[in-house]
């Protein structure tokens, strides 16, 4: 599943850059690329543990 996140990020970035190259850019393709990019980044960031939760748990144990 984690490879899906990276694939979404790469495809989203590629589509967003490709839509930006053309002078007569298609707004829907650009928005779609940005949405894919953001979904991939969100899914990756969900798997990273928060530093604040560790600090709170450590202070409660002492």
PDBQT receptor file of N, H, CA, C and O in Angstrom, charges set to zero:
ATOM      1  N   UNK A   1       0.814  -1.205   0.000  1.00  0.00    +0.000 N 
ATOM      2  CA  UNK A   1       0.000   0.000   0.000  1.00  0.00    +0.000 C 
ATOM      3  C   UNK A   1       0.856   1.267   0.000  1.00  0.00    +0.000 C 
ATOM      4  O   UNK A   1       0.458   2.287  -0.563  1.00  0.00    +0.000 OA
ATOM      5  N   UNK A   2       2.047   1.200   0.641  1.00  0.00    +0.000 N 
ATOM      6  H   UNK A   2       2.369   0.372   1.098  1.00  0.00    +0.000 HD
ATOM      7  CA  UNK A   2       2.840   2.423   0.698  1.00  0.00    +0.000 C 
ATOM      8  C   UNK A   2       3.351   2.814  -0.688  1.00  0.00    +0.000 C 
ATOM      9  O   UNK A   2       3.600   3.991  -0.950  1.00  0.00    +0.000 OA
ATOM     10  N   UNK A   3       3.508   1.824  -1.577  1.00  0.00    +0.000 N 
ATOM     11  H   UNK A   3       3.306   0.868  -1.363  1.00  0.00    +0.000 HD
ATOM     12  CA  UNK A   3       3.946   2.161  -2.929  1.00  0.00    +0.000 C 
ATOM     13  C   UNK A   3       2.866   2.927  -3.681  1.00  0.00    +0.000 C 
ATOM     14  O   UNK A   3       3.171   3.750  -4.544  1.00  0.00    +0.000 OA
ATOM     15  N   UNK A   4       1.620   2.661  -3.360  1.00  0.00    +0.000 N 
ATOM     16  H   UNK A   4       1.372   1.992  -2.659  1.00  0.00    +0.000 HD
ATOM     17  CA  UNK A   4       0.506   3.395  -3.970  1.00  0.00    +0.000 C 
ATOM     18  C   UNK A   4       0.607   4.879  -3.632  1.00  0.00    +0.000 C 
ATOM     19  O   UNK A   4       0.334   5.726  -4.483  1.00  0.00    +0.000 OA
ATOM     20  N   UNK A   5       0.992   5.199  -2.410  1.00  0.00    +0.000 N 
ATOM     21  H   UNK A   5       1.213   4.511  -1.719  1.00  0.00    +0.000 HD
ATOM     22  CA  UNK A   5       1.139   6.596  -2.003  1.00  0.00    +0.000 C 
ATOM     23  C   UNK A   5       2.201   7.301  -2.839  1.00  0.00    +0.000 C 
ATOM     24  O   UNK A   5       2.000   8.424  -3.301  1.00  0.00    +0.000 OA
ATOM     25  N   UNK A   6       3.328   6.630  -3.027  1.00  0.00    +0.000 N 
ATOM     26  H   UNK A   6       3.491   5.718  -2.653  1.00  0.00    +0.000 HD
ATOM     27  CA  UNK A   6       4.402   7.240  -3.806  1.00  0.00    +0.000 C 
ATOM     28  C   UNK A   6       4.026   7.357  -5.282  1.00  0.00    +0.000 C 
ATOM     29  O   UNK A   6       4.404   8.322  -5.947  1.00  0.00    +0.000 OA
ATOM     30  N   UNK A   7       3.294   6.390  -5.786  1.00  0.00    +0.000 N 
ATOM     31  H   UNK A   7       2.987   5.607  -5.246  1.00  0.00    +0.000 HD
ATOM     32  CA  UNK A   7       2.833   6.446  -7.173  1.00  0.00    +0.000 C 
ATOM     33  C   UNK A   7       1.873   7.618  -7.352  1.00  0.00    +0.000 C 
ATOM     34  O   UNK A   7       1.942   8.333  -8.352  1.00  0.00    +0.000 OA
ATOM     35  N   UNK A   8       0.973   7.819  -6.379  1.00  0.00    +0.000 N 
ATOM     36  H   UNK A   8       0.917   7.239  -5.566  1.00  0.00    +0.000 HD
ATOM     37  CA  UNK A   8       0.051   8.959  -6.452  1.00  0.00    +0.000 C 
ATOM     38  C   UNK A   8       0.807  10.283  -6.457  1.00  0.00    +0.000 C 
ATOM     39  O   UNK A   8       0.462  11.196  -7.208  1.00  0.00    +0.000 OA
ATOM     40  N   UNK A   9       1.829  10.386  -5.627  1.00  0.00    +0.000 N 
ATOM     41  H   UNK A   9       2.109   9.644  -5.017  1.00  0.00    +0.000 HD
ATOM     42  CA  UNK A   9       2.619  11.621  -5.571  1.00  0.00    +0.000 C 
ATOM     43  C   UNK A   9       3.328  11.862  -6.900  1.00  0.00    +0.000 C 
ATOM     44  O   UNK A   9       3.312  12.978  -7.420  1.00  0.00    +0.000 OA
ATOM     45  N   UNK A  10       3.945  10.831  -7.443  1.00  0.00    +0.000 N 
ATOM     46  H   UNK A  10       3.958   9.925  -7.020  1.00  0.00    +0.000 HD
ATOM     47  CA  UNK A  10       4.693  10.993  -8.694  1.00  0.00    +0.000 C 
ATOM     48  C   UNK A  10       3.761  11.323  -9.848  1.00  0.00    +0.000 C 
ATOM     49  O   UNK A  10       4.039  12.234 -10.629  1.00  0.00    +0.000 OA
ATOM     50  N   UNK A  11       2.656  10.591  -9.964  1.00  0.00    +0.000 N 
ATOM     51  H   UNK A  11       2.430   9.851  -9.330  1.00  0.00    +0.000 HD
ATOM     52  CA  UNK A  11       1.706  10.857 -11.055  1.00  0.00    +0.000 C 
ATOM     53  C   UNK A  11       1.099  12.242 -10.908  1.00  0.00    +0.000 C 
ATOM     54  O   UNK A  11       0.978  12.976 -11.889  1.00  0.00    +0.000 OA
ATOM     55  N   UNK A  12       0.718  12.604  -9.686  1.00  0.00    +0.000 N 
ATOM     56  H   UNK A  12       0.817  12.008  -8.890  1.00  0.00    +0.000 HD
ATOM     57  CA  UNK A  12       0.135  13.929  -9.454  1.00  0.00    +0.000 C 
ATOM     58  C   UNK A  12       1.092  15.049  -9.797  1.00  0.00    +0.000 C 
ATOM     59  O   UNK A  12       0.698  16.040 -10.414  1.00  0.00    +0.000 OA
ATOM     60  N   UNK A  13       2.355  14.900  -9.400  1.00  0.00    +0.000 N 
ATOM     61  H   UNK A  13       2.674  14.095  -8.900  1.00  0.00    +0.000 HD
ATOM     62  CA  UNK A  13       3.346  15.931  -9.711  1.00  0.00    +0.000 C 
ATOM     63  C   UNK A  13       3.598  16.019 -11.209  1.00  0.00    +0.000 C 
ATOM     64  O   UNK A  13       3.708  17.112 -11.765  1.00  0.00    +0.000 OA
ATOM     65  N   UNK A  14       3.689  14.861 -11.860  1.00  0.00    +0.000 N 
ATOM     66  H   UNK A  14       3.600  13.974 -11.408  1.00  0.00    +0.000 HD
ATOM     67  CA  UNK A  14       3.925  14.847 -13.305  1.00  0.00    +0.000 C 
ATOM     68  C   UNK A  14       2.765  15.489 -14.058  1.00  0.00    +0.000 C 
ATOM     69  O   UNK A  14       2.982  16.288 -14.969  1.00  0.00    +0.000 OA
ATOM     70  N   UNK A  15       1.539  15.146 -13.684  1.00  0.00    +0.000 N 
ATOM     71  H   UNK A  15       1.362  14.497 -12.944  1.00  0.00    +0.000 HD
ATOM     72  CA  UNK A  15       0.365  15.704 -14.363  1.00  0.00    +0.000 C 
ATOM     73  C   UNK A  15       0.272  17.205 -14.116  1.00  0.00    +0.000 C 
ATOM     74  O   UNK A  15      -0.047  17.963 -15.033  1.00  0.00    +0.000 OA
ATOM     75  N   UNK A  16       0.545  17.643 -12.892  1.00  0.00    +0.000 N 
ATOM     76  H   UNK A  16       0.803  17.027 -12.148  1.00  0.00    +0.000 HD
ATOM     77  CA  UNK A  16       0.489  19.077 -12.586  1.00  0.00    +0.000 C 
ATOM     78  C   UNK A  16       1.545  19.849 -13.369  1.00  0.00    +0.000 C 
ATOM     79  O   UNK A  16       1.273  20.945 -13.859  1.00  0.00    +0.000 OA
ATOM     80  N   UNK A  17       2.743  19.289 -13.489  1.00  0.00    +0.000 N 
ATOM     81  H   UNK A  17       2.963  18.399 -13.091  1.00  0.00    +0.000 HD
ATOM     82  CA  UNK A  17       3.785  19.967 -14.257  1.00  0.00    +0.000 C 
ATOM     83  C   UNK A  17       3.473  19.940 -15.751  1.00  0.00    +0.000 C 
ATOM     84  O   UNK A  17       3.719  20.920 -16.454  1.00  0.00    +0.000 OA
ATOM     85  N   UNK A  18       2.935  18.830 -16.237  1.00  0.00    +0.000 N 
ATOM     86  H   UNK A  18       2.735  18.034 -15.666  1.00  0.00    +0.000 HD
ATOM     87  CA  UNK A  18       2.601  18.714 -17.653  1.00  0.00    +0.000 C 
ATOM     88  C   UNK A  18       1.502  19.701 -18.030  1.00  0.00    +0.000 C 
ATOM     89  O   UNK A  18       1.560  20.308 -19.100  1.00  0.00    +0.000 OA
ATOM     90  N   UNK A  19       0.510  19.868 -17.173  1.00  0.00    +0.000 N 
ATOM     91  H   UNK A  19       0.463  19.376 -16.304  1.00  0.00    +0.000 HD
ATOM     92  CA  UNK A  19      -0.586  20.793 -17.456  1.00  0.00    +0.000 C 
ATOM     93  C   UNK A  19      -0.101  22.235 -17.419  1.00  0.00    +0.000 C 
ATOM     94  O   UNK A  19      -0.684  23.100 -18.072  1.00  0.00    +0.000 OA
ATOM     95  N   UNK A  20       0.955  22.502 -16.665  1.00  0.00    +0.000 N 
ATOM     96  H   UNK A  20       1.428  21.799 -16.135  1.00  0.00    +0.000 HD
ATOM     97  CA  UNK A  20       1.478  23.855 -16.533  1.00  0.00    +0.000 C 
ATOM     98  C   UNK A  20       2.351  24.264 -17.713  1.00  0.00    +0.000 C 
ATOM     99  O   UNK A  20       2.529  25.457 -17.955  1.00  0.00    +0.000 OA
ATOM    100  N   UNK A  21       2.902  23.300 -18.453  1.00  0.00    +0.000 N 
ATOM    101  H   UNK A  21       2.757  22.330 -18.256  1.00  0.00    +0.000 HD
ATOM    102  CA  UNK A  21       3.833  23.597 -19.547  1.00  0.00    +0.000 C 
ATOM    103  C   UNK A  21       3.135  24.310 -20.690  1.00  0.00    +0.000 C 
ATOM    104  O   UNK A  21       3.663  25.272 -21.248  1.00  0.00    +0.000 OA
ATOM    105  N   UNK A  22       1.968  23.843 -21.032  1.00  0.00    +0.000 N 
ATOM    106  H   UNK A  22       1.538  23.062 -20.579  1.00  0.00    +0.000 HD
ATOM    107  CA  UNK A  22       1.258  24.392 -22.180  1.00  0.00    +0.000 C 
ATOM    108  C   UNK A  22       0.741  25.797 -21.870  1.00  0.00    +0.000 C 
ATOM    109  O   UNK A  22       0.232  26.053 -20.779  1.00  0.00    +0.000 OA
ATOM    110  N   UNK A  23       0.878  26.703 -22.838  1.00  0.00    +0.000 N 
ATOM    111  H   UNK A  23       1.292  26.495 -23.724  1.00  0.00    +0.000 HD
ATOM    112  CA  UNK A  23       0.391  28.065 -22.645  1.00  0.00    +0.000 C 
ATOM    113  C   UNK A  23      -1.130  28.088 -22.558  1.00  0.00    +0.000 C 
ATOM    114  O   UNK A  23      -1.707  28.938 -21.880  1.00  0.00    +0.000 OA
ATOM    115  N   UNK A  24      -1.764  27.166 -23.236  1.00  0.00    +0.000 N 
ATOM    116  H   UNK A  24      -1.296  26.475 -23.787  1.00  0.00    +0.000 HD
ATOM    117  CA  UNK A  24      -3.220  27.062 -23.224  1.00  0.00    +0.000 C 
ATOM    118  C   UNK A  24      -3.607  25.913 -22.298  1.00  0.00    +0.000 C 
ATOM    119  O   UNK A  24      -4.207  24.931 -22.734  1.00  0.00    +0.000 OA
ATOM    120  N   UNK A  25      -3.258  26.042 -21.020  1.00  0.00    +0.000 N 
ATOM    121  H   UNK A  25      -2.770  26.840 -20.667  1.00  0.00    +0.000 HD
ATOM    122  CA  UNK A  25      -3.380  24.928 -20.082  1.00  0.00    +0.000 C 
ATOM    123  C   UNK A  25      -4.832  24.585 -19.765  1.00  0.00    +0.000 C 
ATOM    124  O   UNK A  25      -5.711  25.447 -19.752  1.00  0.00    +0.000 OA
ATOM    125  N   UNK A  26      -5.049  23.311 -19.513  1.00  0.00    +0.000 N 
ATOM    126  H   UNK A  26      -4.335  22.611 -19.523  1.00  0.00    +0.000 HD
ATOM    127  CA  UNK A  26      -6.368  22.831 -19.130  1.00  0.00    +0.000 C 
ATOM    128  C   UNK A  26      -6.453  22.851 -17.605  1.00  0.00    +0.000 C 
ATOM    129  O   UNK A  26      -5.693  22.161 -16.926  1.00  0.00    +0.000 OA
ATOM    130  N   UNK A  27      -7.374  23.639 -17.076  1.00  0.00    +0.000 N 
ATOM    131  H   UNK A  27      -7.992  24.200 -17.628  1.00  0.00    +0.000 HD
ATOM    132  CA  UNK A  27      -7.488  23.815 -15.630  1.00  0.00    +0.000 C 
ATOM    133  C   UNK A  27      -7.893  22.517 -14.927  1.00  0.00    +0.000 C 
ATOM    134  O   UNK A  27      -7.457  22.261 -13.805  1.00  0.00    +0.000 OA
ATOM    135  N   UNK A  28      -8.719  21.702 -15.574  1.00  0.00    +0.000 N 
ATOM    136  H   UNK A  28      -9.073  21.910 -16.486  1.00  0.00    +0.000 HD
ATOM    137  CA  UNK A  28      -9.199  20.476 -14.943  1.00  0.00    +0.000 C 
ATOM    138  C   UNK A  28      -8.071  19.454 -14.785  1.00  0.00    +0.000 C 
ATOM    139  O   UNK A  28      -8.007  18.745 -13.781  1.00  0.00    +0.000 OA
ATOM    140  N   UNK A  29      -7.194  19.382 -15.767  1.00  0.00    +0.000 N 
ATOM    141  H   UNK A  29      -7.245  19.958 -16.583  1.00  0.00    +0.000 HD
ATOM    142  CA  UNK A  29      -6.042  18.470 -15.655  1.00  0.00    +0.000 C 
ATOM    143  C   UNK A  29      -5.111  18.944 -14.545  1.00  0.00    +0.000 C 
ATOM    144  O   UNK A  29      -4.600  18.128 -13.779  1.00  0.00    +0.000 OA
ATOM    145  N   UNK A  30      -4.887  20.238 -14.451  1.00  0.00    +0.000 N 
ATOM    146  H   UNK A  30      -5.303  20.901 -15.073  1.00  0.00    +0.000 HD
ATOM    147  CA  UNK A  30      -4.041  20.801 -13.405  1.00  0.00    +0.000 C 
ATOM    148  C   UNK A  30      -4.635  20.516 -12.022  1.00  0.00    +0.000 C 
ATOM    149  O   UNK A  30      -3.912  20.112 -11.111  1.00  0.00    +0.000 OA
ATOM    150  N   UNK A  31      -5.925  20.720 -11.866  1.00  0.00    +0.000 N 
ATOM    151  H   UNK A  31      -6.512  21.048 -12.606  1.00  0.00    +0.000 HD
ATOM    152  CA  UNK A  31      -6.588  20.456 -10.584  1.00  0.00    +0.000 C 
ATOM    153  C   UNK A  31      -6.524  18.971 -10.250  1.00  0.00    +0.000 C 
ATOM    154  O   UNK A  31      -6.287  18.611  -9.096  1.00  0.00    +0.000 OA
ATOM    155  N   UNK A  32      -6.729  18.105 -11.234  1.00  0.00    +0.000 N 
ATOM    156  H   UNK A  32      -6.921  18.397 -12.171  1.00  0.00    +0.000 HD
ATOM    157  CA  UNK A  32      -6.646  16.667 -11.007  1.00  0.00    +0.000 C 
ATOM    158  C   UNK A  32      -5.260  16.240 -10.546  1.00  0.00    +0.000 C 
ATOM    159  O   UNK A  32      -5.130  15.409  -9.647  1.00  0.00    +0.000 OA
ATOM    160  N   UNK A  33      -4.230  16.803 -11.156  1.00  0.00    +0.000 N 
ATOM    161  H   UNK A  33      -4.336  17.478 -11.886  1.00  0.00    +0.000 HD
ATOM    162  CA  UNK A  33      -2.863  16.500 -10.747  1.00  0.00    +0.000 C 
ATOM    163  C   UNK A  33      -2.567  16.954  -9.335  1.00  0.00    +0.000 C 
ATOM    164  O   UNK A  33      -1.920  16.242  -8.568  1.00  0.00    +0.000 OA
ATOM    165  N   UNK A  34      -3.037  18.132  -8.994  1.00  0.00    +0.000 N 
ATOM    166  H   UNK A  34      -3.563  18.711  -9.617  1.00  0.00    +0.000 HD
ATOM    167  CA  UNK A  34      -2.825  18.649  -7.638  1.00  0.00    +0.000 C 
ATOM    168  C   UNK A  34      -3.578  17.801  -6.618  1.00  0.00    +0.000 C 
ATOM    169  O   UNK A  34      -3.071  17.545  -5.527  1.00  0.00    +0.000 OA
ATOM    170  N   UNK A  35      -4.784  17.368  -6.970  1.00  0.00    +0.000 N 
ATOM    171  H   UNK A  35      -5.196  17.577  -7.857  1.00  0.00    +0.000 HD
ATOM    172  CA  UNK A  35      -5.565  16.522  -6.057  1.00  0.00    +0.000 C 
ATOM    173  C   UNK A  35      -4.842  15.192  -5.824  1.00  0.00    +0.000 C 
ATOM    174  O   UNK A  35      -4.739  14.742  -4.683  1.00  0.00    +0.000 OA
ATOM    175  N   UNK A  36      -4.346  14.564  -6.879  1.00  0.00    +0.000 N 
ATOM    176  H   UNK A  36      -4.430  14.929  -7.806  1.00  0.00    +0.000 HD
ATOM    177  CA  UNK A  36      -3.597  13.308  -6.712  1.00  0.00    +0.000 C 
ATOM    178  C   UNK A  36      -2.355  13.515  -5.847  1.00  0.00    +0.000 C 
ATOM    179  O   UNK A  36      -2.047  12.695  -4.982  1.00  0.00    +0.000 OA
ATOM    180  N   UNK A  37      -1.658  14.602  -6.087  1.00  0.00    +0.000 N 
ATOM    181  H   UNK A  37      -1.908  15.268  -6.790  1.00  0.00    +0.000 HD
ATOM    182  CA  UNK A  37      -0.468  14.921  -5.308  1.00  0.00    +0.000 C 
ATOM    183  C   UNK A  37      -0.812  15.087  -3.832  1.00  0.00    +0.000 C 
ATOM    184  O   UNK A  37      -0.110  14.559  -2.970  1.00  0.00    +0.000 OA
ATOM    185  N   UNK A  38      -1.871  15.804  -3.540  1.00  0.00    +0.000 N 
ATOM    186  H   UNK A  38      -2.441  16.232  -4.240  1.00  0.00    +0.000 HD
ATOM    187  CA  UNK A  38      -2.267  16.049  -2.150  1.00  0.00    +0.000 C 
ATOM    188  C   UNK A  38      -2.760  14.781  -1.459  1.00  0.00    +0.000 C 
ATOM    189  O   UNK A  38      -2.491  14.578  -0.275  1.00  0.00    +0.000 OA
ATOM    190  N   UNK A  39      -3.471  13.935  -2.181  1.00  0.00    +0.000 N 
ATOM    191  H   UNK A  39      -3.689  14.100  -3.143  1.00  0.00    +0.000 HD
ATOM    192  CA  UNK A  39      -3.933  12.671  -1.592  1.00  0.00    +0.000 C 
ATOM    193  C   UNK A  39      -2.731  11.800  -1.229  1.00  0.00    +0.000 C 
ATOM    194  O   UNK A  39      -2.696  11.203  -0.153  1.00  0.00    +0.000 OA
ATOM    195  N   UNK A  40      -1.754  11.729  -2.122  1.00  0.00    +0.000 N 
ATOM    196  H   UNK A  40      -1.782  12.213  -2.996  1.00  0.00    +0.000 HD
ATOM    197  CA  UNK A  40      -0.556  10.950  -1.837  1.00  0.00    +0.000 C 
ATOM    198  C   UNK A  40       0.221  11.488  -0.651  1.00  0.00    +0.000 C 
ATOM    199  O   UNK A  40       0.672  10.720   0.199  1.00  0.00    +0.000 OA
ATOM    200  N   UNK A  41       0.379  12.794  -0.587  1.00  0.00    +0.000 N 
ATOM    201  H   UNK A  41       0.012  13.418  -1.277  1.00  0.00    +0.000 HD
ATOM    202  CA  UNK A  41       1.099  13.407   0.538  1.00  0.00    +0.000 C 
ATOM    203  C   UNK A  41       0.345  13.188   1.843  1.00  0.00    +0.000 C 
ATOM    204  O   UNK A  41       0.962  12.916   2.873  1.00  0.00    +0.000 OA
ATOM    205  N   UNK A  42      -0.972  13.303   1.814  1.00  0.00    +0.000 N 
ATOM    206  H   UNK A  42      -1.473  13.523   0.978  1.00  0.00    +0.000 HD
ATOM    207  CA  UNK A  42      -1.776  13.086   3.015  1.00  0.00    +0.000 C 
ATOM    208  C   UNK A  42      -1.642  11.653   3.519  1.00  0.00    +0.000 C 
ATOM    209  O   UNK A  42      -1.503  11.419   4.719  1.00  0.00    +0.000 OA
ATOM    210  N   UNK A  43      -1.684  10.700   2.596  1.00  0.00    +0.000 N 
ATOM    211  H   UNK A  43      -1.797  10.891   1.621  1.00  0.00    +0.000 HD
ATOM    212  CA  UNK A  43      -1.596   9.297   2.993  1.00  0.00    +0.000 C 
ATOM    213  C   UNK A  43      -0.220   8.963   3.556  1.00  0.00    +0.000 C 
ATOM    214  O   UNK A  43      -0.111   8.145   4.469  1.00  0.00    +0.000 OA
ATOM    215  N   UNK A  44       0.827   9.581   3.030  1.00  0.00    +0.000 N 
ATOM    216  H   UNK A  44       0.738  10.246   2.289  1.00  0.00    +0.000 HD
ATOM    217  CA  UNK A  44       2.168   9.359   3.573  1.00  0.00    +0.000 C 
ATOM    218  C   UNK A  44       2.282  10.006   4.953  1.00  0.00    +0.000 C 
ATOM    219  O   UNK A  44       2.862   9.415   5.864  1.00  0.00    +0.000 OA
ATOM    220  N   UNK A  45       1.738  11.209   5.114  1.00  0.00    +0.000 N 
ATOM    221  H   UNK A  45       1.267  11.689   4.374  1.00  0.00    +0.000 HD
ATOM    222  CA  UNK A  45       1.870  11.907   6.391  1.00  0.00    +0.000 C 
ATOM    223  C   UNK A  45       1.060  11.246   7.499  1.00  0.00    +0.000 C 
ATOM    224  O   UNK A  45       1.378  11.424   8.675  1.00  0.00    +0.000 OA
ATOM    225  N   UNK A  46       0.021  10.487   7.154  1.00  0.00    +0.000 N 
ATOM    226  H   UNK A  46      -0.237  10.342   6.199  1.00  0.00    +0.000 HD
ATOM    227  CA  UNK A  46      -0.738   9.774   8.176  1.00  0.00    +0.000 C 
ATOM    228  C   UNK A  46       0.086   8.694   8.847  1.00  0.00    +0.000 C 
ATOM    229  O   UNK A  46      -0.156   8.366  10.009  1.00  0.00    +0.000 OA
ATOM    230  N   UNK A  47       1.051   8.137   8.141  1.00  0.00    +0.000 N 
ATOM    231  H   UNK A  47       1.248   8.403   7.198  1.00  0.00    +0.000 HD
ATOM    232  CA  UNK A  47       1.849   7.044   8.686  1.00  0.00    +0.000 C 
ATOM    233  C   UNK A  47       2.993   7.529   9.571  1.00  0.00    +0.000 C 
ATOM    234  O   UNK A  47       3.608   6.722  10.268  1.00  0.00    +0.000 OA
ATOM    235  N   UNK A  48       3.292   8.823   9.558  1.00  0.00    +0.000 N 
ATOM    236  H   UNK A  48       2.792   9.479   8.991  1.00  0.00    +0.000 HD
ATOM    237  CA  UNK A  48       4.377   9.374  10.364  1.00  0.00    +0.000 C 
ATOM    238  C   UNK A  48       3.824   9.710  11.749  1.00  0.00    +0.000 C 
ATOM    239  O   UNK A  48       2.866  10.476  11.854  1.00  0.00    +0.000 OA
ATOM    240  N   UNK A  49       4.410   9.153  12.816  1.00  0.00    +0.000 N 
ATOM    241  H   UNK A  49       5.188   8.531  12.731  1.00  0.00    +0.000 HD
ATOM    242  CA  UNK A  49       3.889   9.441  14.162  1.00  0.00    +0.000 C 
ATOM    243  C   UNK A  49       4.173  10.887  14.567  1.00  0.00    +0.000 C 
ATOM    244  O   UNK A  49       5.180  11.477  14.174  1.00  0.00    +0.000 OA
ATOM    245  N   UNK A  50       3.274  11.428  15.347  1.00  0.00    +0.000 N 
ATOM    246  H   UNK A  50       2.457  10.949  15.666  1.00  0.00    +0.000 HD
ATOM    247  CA  UNK A  50       3.412  12.807  15.791  1.00  0.00    +0.000 C 
ATOM    248  C   UNK A  50       4.431  12.909  16.914  1.00  0.00    +0.000 C 
ATOM    249  O   UNK A  50       4.458  12.064  17.809  1.00  0.00    +0.000 OA
ATOM    250  N   UNK A  51       5.253  13.916  16.872  1.00  0.00    +0.000 N 
ATOM    251  H   UNK A  51       5.231  14.602  16.145  1.00  0.00    +0.000 HD
ATOM    252  CA  UNK A  51       6.233  14.131  17.927  1.00  0.00    +0.000 C 
ATOM    253  C   UNK A  51       5.540  14.640  19.187  1.00  0.00    +0.000 C 
ATOM    254  O   UNK A  51       5.984  14.337  20.294  1.00  0.00    +0.000 OA
ATOM    255  N   UNK A  52       4.459  15.408  19.039  1.00  0.00    +0.000 N 
ATOM    256  H   UNK A  52       4.099  15.654  18.140  1.00  0.00    +0.000 HD
ATOM    257  CA  UNK A  52       3.754  15.964  20.189  1.00  0.00    +0.000 C 
ATOM    258  C   UNK A  52       3.149  14.872  21.060  1.00  0.00    +0.000 C 
ATOM    259  O   UNK A  52       3.170  14.981  22.286  1.00  0.00    +0.000 OA
ATOM    260  N   UNK A  53       2.610  13.823  20.449  1.00  0.00    +0.000 N 
ATOM    261  H   UNK A  53       2.593  13.735  19.453  1.00  0.00    +0.000 HD
ATOM    262  CA  UNK A  53       2.028  12.731  21.221  1.00  0.00    +0.000 C 
ATOM    263  C   UNK A  53       3.088  12.040  22.069  1.00  0.00    +0.000 C 
ATOM    264  O   UNK A  53       2.795  11.654  23.201  1.00  0.00    +0.000 OA
ATOM    265  N   UNK A  54       4.290  11.872  21.573  1.00  0.00    +0.000 N 
ATOM    266  H   UNK A  54       4.528  12.185  20.654  1.00  0.00    +0.000 HD
ATOM    267  CA  UNK A  54       5.356  11.248  22.332  1.00  0.00    +0.000 C 
ATOM    268  C   UNK A  54       5.756  12.127  23.509  1.00  0.00    +0.000 C 
ATOM    269  O   UNK A  54       6.001  11.617  24.602  1.00  0.00    +0.000 OA
ATOM    270  N   UNK A  55       5.828  13.442  23.301  1.00  0.00    +0.000 N 
ATOM    271  H   UNK A  55       5.629  13.856  22.413  1.00  0.00    +0.000 HD
ATOM    272  CA  UNK A  55       6.184  14.356  24.383  1.00  0.00    +0.000 C 
ATOM    273  C   UNK A  55       5.125  14.340  25.484  1.00  0.00    +0.000 C 
ATOM    274  O   UNK A  55       5.470  14.367  26.666  1.00  0.00    +0.000 OA
ATOM    275  N   UNK A  56       3.876  14.299  25.129  1.00  0.00    +0.000 N 
ATOM    276  H   UNK A  56       3.595  14.277  24.169  1.00  0.00    +0.000 HD
ATOM    277  CA  UNK A  56       2.785  14.283  26.100  1.00  0.00    +0.000 C 
ATOM    278  C   UNK A  56       2.799  12.975  26.894  1.00  0.00    +0.000 C 
ATOM    279  O   UNK A  56       2.642  12.989  28.115  1.00  0.00    +0.000 OA
ATOM    280  N   UNK A  57       2.983  11.859  26.214  1.00  0.00    +0.000 N 
ATOM    281  H   UNK A  57       3.111  11.848  25.222  1.00  0.00    +0.000 HD
ATOM    282  CA  UNK A  57       3.021  10.558  26.882  1.00  0.00    +0.000 C 
ATOM    283  C   UNK A  57       4.212  10.451  27.840  1.00  0.00    +0.000 C 
ATOM    284  O   UNK A  57       4.080   9.883  28.924  1.00  0.00    +0.000 OA
ATOM    285  N   UNK A  58       5.347  10.979  27.462  1.00  0.00    +0.000 N 
ATOM    286  H   UNK A  58       5.455  11.441  26.581  1.00  0.00    +0.000 HD
ATOM    287  CA  UNK A  58       6.542  10.929  28.309  1.00  0.00    +0.000 C 
ATOM    288  C   UNK A  58       6.378  11.795  29.554  1.00  0.00    +0.000 C 
ATOM    289  O   UNK A  58       6.830  11.405  30.630  1.00  0.00    +0.000 OA
ATOM    290  N   UNK A  59       5.749  12.948  29.436  1.00  0.00    +0.000 N 
ATOM    291  H   UNK A  59       5.382  13.265  28.561  1.00  0.00    +0.000 HD
ATOM    292  CA  UNK A  59       5.572  13.832  30.593  1.00  0.00    +0.000 C 
ATOM    293  C   UNK A  59       4.535  13.267  31.557  1.00  0.00    +0.000 C 
ATOM    294  O   UNK A  59       4.640  13.498  32.761  1.00  0.00    +0.000 OA
ATOM    295  N   UNK A  60       3.545  12.538  31.068  1.00  0.00    +0.000 N 
ATOM    296  H   UNK A  60       3.461  12.350  30.090  1.00  0.00    +0.000 HD
ATOM    297  CA  UNK A  60       2.534  11.934  31.941  1.00  0.00    +0.000 C 
ATOM    298  C   UNK A  60       3.111  10.770  32.733  1.00  0.00    +0.000 C 
ATOM    299  O   UNK A  60       2.671  10.517  33.854  1.00  0.00    +0.000 OA
ATOM    300  N   UNK A  61       4.082  10.057  32.180  1.00  0.00    +0.000 N 
ATOM    301  H   UNK A  61       4.440  10.262  31.269  1.00  0.00    +0.000 HD
ATOM    302  CA  UNK A  61       4.658   8.897  32.861  1.00  0.00    +0.000 C 
ATOM    303  C   UNK A  61       5.578   9.318  34.004  1.00  0.00    +0.000 C 
ATOM    304  O   UNK A  61       5.782   8.533  34.930  1.00  0.00    +0.000 OA
ATOM    305  N   UNK A  62       6.125  10.492  33.976  1.00  0.00    +0.000 N 
ATOM    306  H   UNK A  62       5.959  11.129  33.223  1.00  0.00    +0.000 HD
ATOM    307  CA  UNK A  62       7.082  10.925  35.005  1.00  0.00    +0.000 C 
ATOM    308  C   UNK A  62       6.407  11.424  36.223  1.00  0.00    +0.000 C 
ATOM    309  O   UNK A  62       7.073  11.825  37.177  1.00  0.00    +0.000 OA
TER     310      UNK A  62
